[in-house]
Amino acid sequence: MKLLLSLSVIIGAIVMASTLSCNVCKFRFLSFCVSGSSTADCSGNCSLTKAFAGSTSLFTKQACDTNCVSNTTTQTDAIFNLDYQKSCCATDLCNSGNSAKISLSLGLGVLLLWLLNSV
């Protein structure tokens, strides 16, 4: 019984010490990574930084950040007047940042309206 308990504690410690896998892209415009997309093992948290001009999203950056805590912060650049929103997360590949998602019903509704307008 002690052996089973010791073994489960060791396995739990190994799982806790394992690294996190994060998406890495230095410059993503729309859904295309300009700088080459990859995944990396990370000892900190994954981060996703989005740049906005007003309410329009311009580009994003995905990274592994050792000093990032799991929250969302917004900062404004004084030179270009851009808002930067940085979010951190602590699960594998959690910084995907796919914000251009469309539901099937919305897509079918738009298609139906387009078809009705063209008739």
N, C-alpha and C positions, 0 to 999 in steps of 0.2 A: 504494500500500500504506500509506504514511504517512497519507494522507487517510482511508482506511478505519479505521485504528487510532485516529486523532484523533476521528473521528466516533463510534466506539463508546465511547471514554472520555467524551465529552461527553454522550452518551445515558445512560450509566451514572451520571454525576454528577447528571443531571436526575432520574433515577429515585430515587437515594439521597436527594435533597433534597426529594422530594415529601412531602406531609403524609400523616398517618395518619388514617383515618376511624374514629371511635369512636361507640358507642351512648351516648346521654346521657339519663338519667332521674334526677331528684333523689330520688324516693321510689317504689319499686316494691313493692307488696304482692301476694303470690302471683304471678300473671303479669300484673298490671295496673299500668301506670304511672299513678300518681295525678297527677303534676305535668306530664304531657305528654311523650311520648317523641319523640326525634329522633336524628339523627346529626350529628356535627360534625367538621370538620377539626381535627386536633390536631398540634401540633409536638412533644409529649412522648409519653407512653405512655397507653394506655387503662387504666382501673382499674375494678374491681368490688369494692364493699364490702358485706359481708353482716353483718347483726346477728343474734345468737343469744341466746336465753334458755335456758341449759342446752344441750340438743342440738336445740332447736326453732328453726328459721329464722323470723325475724319479718319482716324487710324487707331490700331491697337498694338500692344506689345505684350507678348507672353514670355514669362521668365521663371526661373527659380530664384527665390529671394531668401537669403538666410536670416535677414532682420525683419521680415514681414510678419505681422500678426494678423490673425484671422478677423478682419473687419474691412470696411470700405471707407476710404477717405477721399475728399475732393480738394484739389489745390488749383489756383489760377496762376497762369504764367503772366508776369507783368509786361513782358516784351511783346508777345504775340497775342495776348489776351485770350489764350486758350484755357479751357478747363480740363484738368487731368483727374480722372477718377481711378483710383487704384484699389483693387480688391484682392484679398489673399484667401487662400483655402488650403486645406490640409488632407485632401484625398487624392488618389491617383488620377491624373489627367483632368483635374477639376477646373483648370483654367482654359477651357476650350473657347469660351467667349463667342459661341455661335449665336449672335443676336438677330440674325436675319432668318428667323423661323416663321413659317406660315402654316397654318392649320389646313387640313384637307378640306374642311367645309368652307373656309374662307376662300381658298383657291378655286373650288368648284363654283362658289357664288359669284366670284369675279368673272370666271369663264362664262357662266350663264348670262350675266349682264352684258358682257362683250358680244356674245352670240345674239342676244335679243336686240342689241343696238345695231348690229350689222344687218339685220333682216329688214 
